[in-house]
């Protein structure tokens, strides 16, 4: 069963799974077994994206609102963003395989 809880309507859930114990981050995936026992959770972005974030942030330095938005939209269509999506799926699958055996 899959349930999706909108962030702003479920602050109790968001506060239970703060990123680094400090920040409400999306997306947050939380996995429970059929008896509603916590199994695992995953927050925000894959390790690969975290490692590359400094380089990506540098691309947007000095850009104003409209220019930054255009660059960001272009970035989301590119190979790096696609690799982050693939890594997200890989990490989620790995997390579940570790928990489910």
C-alpha positions in Angstrom: 0.0 0.0 0.0 1.3 3.5 -0.9 0.2 6.6 0.9 1.2 10.1 0.1 1.0 12.8 2.8 1.3 16.4 1.7 4.0 18.2 3.6 2.2 21.2 4.8 -0.8 19.2 6.1 1.4 16.7 8.0 4.0 18.6 9.9 4.0 15.9 12.6 5.4 13.4 10.0 7.9 16.0 8.7 9.1 16.8 12.2 9.6 13.1 13.0 12.0 12.8 10.0 14.0 16.0 10.0 17.0 16.0 7.6 20.1 15.9 9.7 17.9 16.4 12.7 17.3 20.0 11.7 15.4 20.6 8.5 12.1 19.6 7.0 13.0 18.2 3.6 11.1 16.9 0.7 10.8 14.4 -0.6 10.8 12.1 2.5 10.1 8.5 2.0 9.1 6.5 5.1 8.6 2.7 5.0 6.6 0.7 7.5 5.7 -3.0 7.5 2.2 -4.3 7.3 1.9 -4.0 11.1 2.8 -0.3 10.9 6.3 -0.8 12.4 8.9 1.6 11.1 11.4 0.0 8.8 13.5 2.8 7.2 13.4 6.3 5.7 15.1 8.3 3.0 15.2 12.1 2.7 15.7 14.7 0.1 18.3 13.5 -2.5 20.8 10.8 -3.2 24.4 10.9 -1.9 25.6 11.5 -5.5 23.5 14.7 -5.7 24.8 15.8 -2.3 28.4 15.3 -3.4 27.8 17.2 -6.7 25.6 20.0 -5.2 28.5 22.5 -4.8 29.4 22.3 -8.5 25.7 22.7 -9.4 25.2 25.7 -7.0 28.2 27.4 -8.7 26.4 27.4 -12.0 23.7 29.7 -10.5 25.9 32.2 -8.7 25.4 35.7 -9.9 22.2 34.9 -11.8 19.1 36.9 -11.1 15.5 35.5 -10.8 14.5 34.9 -14.4 17.9 33.9 -15.6 18.3 31.5 -12.7 14.9 30.0 -13.3 15.7 29.4 -16.9 19.0 27.8 -16.1 17.4 25.6 -13.4 14.7 24.4 -15.8 17.4 23.6 -18.4 19.4 21.7 -15.7 16.4 19.6 -14.8 16.2 18.4 -18.3 19.9 17.4 -18.5 22.0 14.4 -17.9 23.1 15.2 -14.3 19.5 15.6 -13.1 18.6 12.3 -14.9 21.5 10.6 -13.1 20.2 11.9 -9.8 16.7 10.4 -10.5 18.3 7.1 -11.3 20.4 7.2 -8.1 17.3 8.1 -6.0 15.5 4.9 -7.3 18.7 2.8 -6.8 19.1 4.1 -3.2 15.4 3.5 -2.4 15.6 0.0 -3.8 18.8 -0.8 -1.9 17.3 0.5 1.3 14.2 -1.7 1.0 16.3 -4.7 0.0 18.4 -4.2 3.1 15.3 -4.0 5.3 13.3 -6.8 3.6 16.1 -9.2 2.9 
